[in-house]
Amino acid sequence: MDVTDFLRSLDEVLDQEPGTLRPDSRLDDFGWRSLAAVEFIALVDRHFGVEISPGDFARCETVSDLIALLGGRISSSASA
């Protein structure tokens, strides 16, 4: 999954129009509530097979923080 796909998936989780979220978007500005968090955790598990620690997850304030939390699992661009 690349950053564009990740942002598109996160737009869906947060019930936003495609293309709304950017890496510098603050999660609280987009209705980051417990249901969205649960959906995000499911998305990460489904696409990456990774469990996120609640402490690490709670410290995320921006989309970039979520991307960083996943480390190198999200590529910076689409594959050719």
CORDABEL-V842412 format. One record per residue. RES is the residue in three letters. NEAR is the number of other C-alpha atoms within 12 Angstrom. Layout:
# CORDABEL-V842412
res={RES RES}
near={NEAR NEAR}
This chain:
# CORDABEL-V842412
res={MET ASP VAL THR ASP PHE LEU ARG SER LEU ASP GLU VAL LEU ASP GLN GLU PRO GLY THR LEU ARG PRO ASP SER ARG LEU ASP ASP PHE GLY TRP ARG SER LEU ALA ALA VAL GLU PHE ILE ALA LEU VAL ASP ARG HIS PHE GLY VAL GLU ILE SER PRO GLY ASP PHE ALA ARG CYS GLU THR VAL SER ASP LEU ILE ALA LEU LEU GLY GLY ARG ILE SER SER SER ALA SER ALA}
near={23 21 28 24 24 33 35 24 31 39 29 21 30 30 22 21 16 18 20 24 31 28 25 18 24 20 32 19 17 24 19 27 17 17 14 23 25 21 21 34 29 20 27 29 16 14 19 20 13 17 20 25 14 14 10 17 26 21 17 26 22 25 34 25 21 33 32 22 26 31 17 14 21 24 18 19 14 12 11 4}
